Amino acid sequence: MSTNKHGRPKPKPKPASPSTDAGGVKDDDAKLRFDLIQDRAIAEYVAVLTHGAEKYAPNGWRKVPNAGGRYYAALQRHLSDWRLGETFDSQSGMHHLGHALCCLAFLLELELDANPVSIASFRDRFKKSIEIARKLKAEREARKERPPPLTSERDSIDM
């Protein structure tokens, strides 16, 4: 058995698909796929949250008057600045898209606070969305269509 730099046994690599391992079964069908989270994007988002917590107060955004309108305006400003070629915010030094992601998360939280959704209702909507996605994928594959390639070029976005 190989060891790490501390002389401890290295853990066995996990199988690519954890649904079955040594006879075990785990039903992950139609469950949230947290393994799809984009770590670098989340790090930018958390950096903006941390900056705001240091500059103002932790979770102080919840106490901002007319928060919905103001965070919508901030979202649009950050997206506009990014589309115009400015990557980093001149005041914070953080990525404009990290700020936009933060504003969007605030708007979603405000929406969910104003219109609470039960866990059962959320699960039902999620499962239905998975069924719809699978149906659309099967139809596309039946027609042998592929989604158009994505581009990362900002100048390809029509303004």
C-alpha positions as CSV (number, residue, x, y, z in Angstrom):
1,M,0.0,0.0,0.0
2,S,1.4,3.4,-0.9
3,T,1.7,6.2,1.6
4,N,1.4,10.0,1.6
5,K,4.1,12.4,2.6
6,H,3.1,12.0,6.3
7,G,3.5,8.2,6.1
8,R,-0.2,7.5,6.2
9,P,-1.9,5.1,3.7
10,K,-3.2,6.9,0.7
11,P,-7.0,6.6,0.3
12,K,-8.3,4.4,-2.4
13,P,-9.5,6.4,-5.4
14,K,-13.3,6.8,-5.6
15,P,-15.1,5.2,-8.5
16,A,-16.2,7.6,-11.3
17,S,-19.8,6.7,-10.7
18,P,-20.6,6.3,-7.0
19,S,-24.0,4.7,-7.6
20,T,-22.6,1.2,-6.8
21,D,-19.5,0.3,-4.9
22,A,-18.7,-3.2,-3.6
23,G,-22.3,-4.2,-3.9
24,G,-23.8,-1.1,-2.4
25,V,-26.4,1.0,-4.1
26,K,-27.2,4.7,-3.8
27,D,-30.2,6.1,-5.7
28,D,-29.1,9.5,-7.0
29,D,-31.7,9.7,-9.7
30,A,-33.4,13.1,-10.0
31,K,-31.4,14.6,-7.1
32,L,-29.6,17.9,-7.0
33,R,-26.2,17.6,-8.6
34,F,-23.9,19.6,-6.3
35,D,-21.0,18.0,-8.0
36,L,-21.7,20.3,-11.0
37,I,-21.0,23.5,-9.0
38,Q,-18.3,25.6,-10.6
39,D,-15.7,26.1,-7.8
40,R,-13.9,29.1,-9.3
41,A,-17.2,31.0,-10.0
42,I,-18.3,30.3,-6.5
43,A,-15.0,31.5,-5.1
44,E,-15.5,34.8,-7.0
45,Y,-19.0,35.0,-5.5
46,V,-17.8,34.3,-2.0
47,A,-14.9,36.9,-2.5
48,V,-17.6,39.5,-3.2
49,L,-19.6,38.4,-0.2
50,T,-16.6,38.6,2.0
51,H,-15.7,42.1,0.6
52,G,-19.2,43.3,1.4
53,A,-19.2,41.8,4.9
54,E,-15.9,43.6,5.6
55,K,-17.0,46.8,4.1
56,Y,-20.5,46.9,5.5
57,A,-21.6,44.0,7.8
58,P,-22.2,40.3,7.3
59,N,-25.6,39.8,5.6
60,G,-26.2,43.6,5.8
61,W,-27.6,43.4,2.2
62,R,-30.8,42.1,3.8
63,K,-31.4,45.4,5.5
64,V,-30.9,47.7,2.4
65,P,-34.0,49.7,1.7
66,N,-35.6,48.9,-1.7
67,A,-33.1,46.0,-2.0
68,G,-34.8,44.4,-5.0
69,G,-34.6,47.5,-7.1
70,R,-31.1,48.5,-6.0
71,Y,-29.6,45.0,-6.5
72,Y,-31.3,44.7,-9.9
73,A,-29.7,48.0,-10.9
74,A,-26.3,46.9,-9.5
75,L,-26.6,43.6,-11.4
76,Q,-27.2,45.5,-14.6
77,R,-24.3,47.9,-14.0
78,H,-21.8,45.0,-13.4
79,L,-23.1,43.1,-16.5
80,S,-22.8,46.3,-18.6
81,D,-19.3,47.1,-17.4
82,W,-18.2,43.5,-18.1
83,R,-19.8,43.5,-21.6
84,L,-18.0,46.8,-22.3
85,G,-14.7,45.1,-21.6
86,E,-14.0,45.9,-18.0
87,T,-13.2,42.7,-16.1
88,F,-12.7,44.0,-12.6
89,D,-14.7,46.5,-10.6
90,S,-12.7,49.7,-10.0
91,Q,-13.9,50.0,-6.4
92,S,-13.5,46.5,-5.0
93,G,-11.1,44.9,-7.5
94,M,-13.4,41.9,-7.7
95,H,-14.6,40.4,-10.9
96,H,-17.7,42.1,-12.3
97,L,-19.3,38.7,-13.0
98,G,-18.7,37.8,-9.3
99,H,-20.5,40.9,-8.3
100,A,-23.3,40.1,-10.8
101,L,-23.6,36.6,-9.4
102,C,-23.8,38.0,-5.9
103,C,-26.5,40.5,-7.0
104,L,-28.5,37.7,-8.7
105,A,-28.2,35.5,-5.6
106,F,-29.5,38.4,-3.4
107,L,-32.4,38.9,-5.8
108,L,-33.3,35.2,-5.7
109,E,-33.1,35.2,-1.9
110,L,-35.3,38.2,-1.7
111,E,-37.8,36.5,-4.1
112,L,-37.7,33.2,-2.0
113,D,-38.2,35.2,1.2
114,A,-41.2,37.0,-0.2
115,N,-42.7,33.8,-1.8
116,P,-41.7,30.9,0.4
117,V,-41.7,27.5,-1.4
118,S,-42.2,24.3,0.5
119,I,-39.5,21.6,0.2
120,A,-42.1,19.3,-1.3
121,S,-43.1,21.8,-3.9
122,F,-39.4,22.5,-4.8
123,R,-38.8,18.8,-5.1
124,D,-41.8,18.3,-7.4
125,R,-40.7,21.2,-9.6
126,F,-37.2,19.9,-9.7
127,K,-38.2,16.3,-10.6
128,K,-40.5,17.7,-13.3
129,S,-37.7,19.8,-14.8
130,I,-35.5,16.7,-14.9
131,E,-38.2,14.8,-16.8
132,I,-38.6,17.6,-19.2
133,A,-34.8,17.9,-19.8
134,R,-34.5,14.2,-20.4
135,K,-37.4,14.2,-22.8
136,L,-35.9,17.2,-24.8
137,K,-32.5,15.5,-24.8
138,A,-34.0,12.3,-26.2
139,E,-35.9,14.2,-28.9
140,R,-32.7,16.1,-29.9
141,E,-30.7,12.9,-30.0
142,A,-33.4,11.2,-32.1
143,R,-33.1,14.1,-34.6
144,K,-29.3,13.8,-34.2
145,E,-29.1,17.5,-33.3
146,R,-26.4,18.9,-31.1
147,P,-26.6,22.1,-29.1
148,P,-24.7,25.0,-30.7
149,P,-21.2,25.5,-29.4
150,L,-20.7,28.1,-26.7
151,T,-18.2,30.9,-27.2
152,S,-16.3,32.7,-24.5
153,E,-15.7,35.8,-26.6
154,R,-17.4,38.8,-25.2
155,D,-17.5,40.6,-28.5
156,S,-19.7,37.9,-29.9
157,I,-22.5,39.1,-27.6
158,D,-24.8,41.4,-29.5
159,M,-25.4,44.6,-27.6
